[in-house]
Amino acid sequence: MGGGGFSLEPENPLLDDHILSLVNKDNPLISFIGTASGNSADLIGRFYKSFESKPCVPSHLTFTSKSANALEAYILDQDIIYVGGGNTRDMLRLWKKWGLDLVLKQAYHQGVVLCGPSAGAICWFEEGLTDSMPGALSKLECLGLLKGSNCPHFDGELDRQEVFKAKIISGEMKPGIGCDDGVGLHFINEELHAIVSSRPQAAAYEYRMNESILQERILNPIRLKTN
């Protein structure tokens, strides 16, 4: 998700409801991981406020409450892992320290739905455009479950579009997709299966180099509606 969900648009549940609909269970287990925000109590509280009224069983993960073995068992028992936004670089460093990066890859291959906005979006790709380092937007090596690069907040933070495109043109970043706030990319087995949006005008944009020319393809999403 380029941005959206309970943390960015709490009055618009369309993306979060869509995520729950991807699991063929009456009450799927969904865990929020708030590492990128330093396990913000406010963000965790907003997660519960949003999801406790939905047909699911919400919980959240903090490393201090889990041993390594318990961490793996907990993650693999979930139906959905929902990663919050924040500092992606610090999040990935902590995940690797605890071995959570490997557990999440295992969860992916076992069919657990992995999702999230911003940091919770770019982390699944080979590379992401991040503001984790002060003073500039920069490339970050991520988990690599999905090929290429990703840039969130494409319409919400004005510098992102030009920086993302420039880094692809220069070869610093791999080709990839920029996502407006409210847009979700749905991948199945590393292939882009669908694009959805909780907002009427939002879109995604795919960038590829053709020899020395950057090619842009607008990816128009399915507009989600209230059931």
Secondary structure by P-SEA (a helix, b strand, c coil): ccccccccccccaaaaaaaaacccccbbbbbbbcccccccaaaaaaaaaccccccbbbbbbbcccccaaaaaaaaaaccbbbbbbccaaaaaaaaaaaaaaaaaaaaaaacccccccccccccccccccccccccbbbbbbccccccbbbbcccccccaaaaaaaaaaaacccccbbbbcccbbbbbccccccbbbbcccccbbbbbbbcccbbbbbbbcccccccc
